[in-house]
Amino acid sequence: MFREMRRKNQVLSSEECIQVLNRATSGVLAVSGDDDYPYAVPLSYIYHNNKIYFHGAKTGHKLDGIMRNEKVSFCVIDQDEIVQEEYTSYFRSVIAFGKARIMEGEEKKRALEILTARYSPDIEETQRSQAVDKGLMGVCMIELEIEHMSGKEAAGLKKAKSKE
């Protein structure tokens, strides 16, 4: 169902893909947009238990696309360093494919708590909890259950790792 990567020597392991998802703080969600145009939107997210969680407004282009077609992809660029003398870039990225759904009730609240803990770790838990309770009704939480994930790294980065 999902294509294999052509350049197998540049493939990241599952563990490395998860490290990238845990390290990065933003990525691009692609959904089925209006008039069959893809719609890609940059988002903050959190990776947790083989799922990716996003938050946003309760209406809009992104949600319309998810309601039209639950199949989405999400891309994270972990590194992108131009190496002029080699006429290339040293990059590392991950793309996840899966089905997105809008969360409700306690699971929505729990996902928002996980998200706020990631982005506000220095804020006291009680204060974060109050913020979650206050904002819960006005926010939409989306869960992306990952069905397939792949990562790729520039050949130059792979070489540098193997020398370590």
HUSULKA-V970464 format. One line per field, one symbol per residue. ss: DSSP state (h for helix, s for strand, l for the rest). psi: psi as a letter, one per 40 degrees, with the letter a starting at -180 (. if undefined). Layout:
# HUSULKA-V970464
ss: ???
psi: ???
This chain:
# HUSULKA-V970464
ss: lllllllhhhsllhhhhhhhhhhllssssssslhhhlssssssslsssllssssssllllhhhhhhhhllssssssssssssshhhlsssssssssssssssllhhhhhhhhhhhhhhhlllllhhhhhhhhhhhhhhlsssssssssssssslhhhhhhhhhl
psi: diiihdgdeehiiddddddddddieiahhhihaifehihhhhiiihhhffihhiiaieiaddddddddhehiihhhhdighhgdeefaihihiihiiahiihiiadddddddddddddefdehiddddddddddeddeihhhhhhhdihiiiiidddddddde.
